[in-house]
Amino acid sequence: MYDLFFQNLNDKVGLTEEEEEQIKSYLTFKKLRKKQYILQEGDVCKVIAFVEKGALRSYSLDDNSNERIIQFGLEGWLISDLYSFLTEEPATYNIDALEDSELVLISKSAHEKLLQTMPKYETFTRLNITGAYLAMQRRLTSIMSASVEERYQDFIALYPHIAQRVPQHMIASYMGLTPETLSRIRKRISSK
């Protein structure tokens, strides 16, 4: 039930069986059906979700109700509206399942308690936040300096598993493109 979660933790910080049991006592397991929400815009985000199985997305809606995908979350990834989670302000993102999914949830109170009592969990959290920050910085740099074709090729190279499981219109949304523009880009790349 928590296999991938603890594999991920152990890969980063190495836990004893006692530490695993201590952390496990703070976790909740949740199944989501495809299209089911774990967070809706306007609600306060109360959990960080670790994806054991399945795929999720985090997105907002613009004034014309167009989806703007911010993040995907597949097996082994964390997903949340971190700003809402940390500040307890209303979320600006929706998070829902793209596939039937299984999640390990960590509530805010559990997260805070683990940060205070378990240095390895704090290290794990720091490593994940640092990794997320680096990915965000890489994405912003790419948006500002790379051509759309280069951005798409980088996306496919970095996340081939997402490209195989997520519809093209969602990849277009993530890249800030229309599906038609992404289709033209894919056609140009394949003809080279």
Secondary structure, 3 states (H helix, E strand, C coil): CCHHHHHHHHHHCCCCHHHHHHHHCCEEEEEECCCCEEECCCCECCEEEEEEECEEEEEEECCCCCEEEEEEEECCCEECCHHHHHHCCECCCEEEECCCEEEEEEEHHHHHHHHHHCHHHHHHHHHHHHHHHHHHHHHHHHHHHCCHHHHHHHHHHHCHHHHHHCCHHHHHHHHCCCHHHHHHHHHHHHCC
